[in-house]
């Protein structure tokens, strides 16, 4: 007979440790893990920007909507299964937990087999949709070379990230972080060797990512197969379980739509610059600047999401265990922590000279004109990023307690309902088209934060009453 979850200190502390201390313990490894995860792309762009030039930077930006689309499907499975795992742990249902782990692996394999051949066979058409014909030949070719290689590593990257999320959900935050450290460390070491030392250029960056992702997956798989985890990965549990799948995908739908919308936003921004910039040189420079914006946003936003990953198992477990007072305490602490990270994101992207330093990470000093453009664009686009913390926490909160409808609305609010329409409409009403495109972001941040406060405060009052009733 399986031992009860209560014998595990990692599980027991979710209901006994002080929420603030527990949040710090869970958030910092998740924060490190998510930051390292984000640095795969950031490091690639930094080395490519200095080793391959502005055309290659623009080409990598051109490839991003497609890569983000693949990532969205990974999050659909990983985030949803991790959230349900936390709830099932709180309820003490070991069998369902093992089924969730087996089902996660099965879904990852299925998605890869369905999506990768479809995209690979239509890659040139997809790049044309993204605006490749309007950029320099070097930018379009760089995007094609990079994607043809990294598409094959998506299976291992998705399995690594999915297993890492399950480790974090069962209380193994440090082990989840170590999984990311293995991959990032190898990618960081291989990038300069393959790009500069072997003269492979952007293809070297792709191979560095492929090798790093494969070894990161092997590390996570080995941890589960050695039996060190609370939940065992058993071959007989591989498969699909309709009730568990429906609930996991329902919860995962919120972050999936958020990532999917990020892909749509990235495509829309590319299309806007291709449409409104006057010539090929201006379009390529603006796409390189967009690449700087995306890399900087990943660099500062992933720590924010990493904190949410640490929050999720605490919220999910205590909601499942009906410890509503601890849920409320965790929510308050999460808001404070995320607000600090959001303010930090504002400072390093908006305040001089940090914004110029940020741009220079990804653009070679030989192109000082593009560095100046990117630094100015960072200031405009992120001028209101400090206020988005409420939406980020609220989305995680409702996802963690099994309220996918509210989480979906909030995840779509900032990008789908606020940002997307402004990107497409505002340039028609302003003479400076580039300024109009970038202004869409602070406008959406401000509106989104104001709307998010309504359901967040309403549910906080609701769980406050619940905690008093249970007590």
HUCORHU-V653166 format. One record per helix or strand of 3 or more residues. SS is the DSSP state (~ for helix, > for strand). FROM is the first residue (numbers start at 1). TO is the last residue. If there is no record, write none. Layout:
ss:SS from:FROM to:TO
ss:SS from:FROM to:TO
//
This chain:
ss:~ from:5 to:7
ss:~ from:9 to:16
ss:~ from:19 to:51
ss:~ from:54 to:91
ss:~ from:94 to:121
ss:~ from:123 to:129
ss:~ from:132 to:134
ss:~ from:137 to:169
ss:~ from:173 to:197
ss:~ from:202 to:225
ss:~ from:235 to:237
ss:~ from:242 to:276
ss:~ from:280 to:320
ss:~ from:324 to:350
ss:~ from:354 to:362
ss:~ from:365 to:381
ss:~ from:385 to:387
ss:~ from:389 to:400
ss:~ from:404 to:429
ss:~ from:433 to:470
//
